[in-house]
Amino acid sequence: MANPKSGRILDRIVVLDSHTEGEPTRVVVNGAPDLGAGTARDRARRFASAHRAFMRSVVTEPRGHDAVVGALLLEPTSADAVAQVIFFNNVGCLHMCVHGTIGVAETLVHLGRIDGGRHRLETPVGDVWFELLSDGRVAVDNVPSRRAQSRVEVTTERHGTLRGDVAWGGNWFFLIDDPRARIGPQEIEALTDLTWDIRQSLRRSGVTGSDGLEIDHVEVFGRPDNDGAMSKNFVLCPGKAWDRSPCGTGTSAKTACLAAAGKLEPGESFVQESTIGSCFEASYRNATVDDELPESITGDGPWIVPTIRGRAYMTGETTLLLDSADPFRCGFVSDRDPERP
Ligand code: PYC
């Protein structure tokens, strides 16, 4: 509504903030654009093509920062789903986000919309299920995941030739094991430089996911510091932010690679530590004909259904204000943004 004296309009967006093992999620509960009816995939397409300024307003500076993942909560198409969700970040929509799903679960509890049990959530790449565990964690049965290719060679500009696996875990990942890699908060600049170099090299040499989509997440694994963990990772997200959590879709991709290599059996537990020392616990079952398996994703490993367990905490209840007189009301287009002029 316009201020009668100044004529300025203040738009309001109501958000609930949480973090999952350190990685922030900002759930939009009011003030989102109308995306019409349809599946999460249909609505995500409309959201991505027409509402980039809205995404920036919610997750980037001056109200957020590059690592914030936004989540739009929408009416589901199916009566037995608790909600439909579209995840987005500083450069566009994500296909799926597991830390975000855990944040959404905690947010739905905070809103009093659920109080336990197992719930179905519609996402642009298929339905996922989550369960509130008695120890406060949330278990997410992610979309089916698989290794597409192993030991793919990539020649980078600044870091020589490297080999890694390509895997789908709800997003596309390039995964590199380097037991000598030092992973921790002091190494962020060097790890960002390495993984961004890899990402650019994959793009230049035309290495994509098996469905032709860009590999927009790069994951490096080193030795864990945490006693119970088997590995520690650094994950570079599409807009050059690094994941503070162990990245749930990345841990799903890793689990698929371990399954393909015969290094992890169904039901066995795998603990992935993040750059900041937080952990996700993963396990998997083999996929069956009853699972939604996208034909466009092929691979040299079996389809698995990963379960990722982690914890989220609420951090804020906020009304974002967008002042019509503010030249940066919708943030600004960064050098990583595909919309960059
Ligand atoms: O947890 O899946 C995840 C995720 C993807 C990007 C950031 N976090």
Residues whose N, C-alpha, C, O or C-beta is under 5 A from the ligand:
A	BS01	PYC	M96 C97 V98 H99 G100 D243 C247 G248 T249 G250
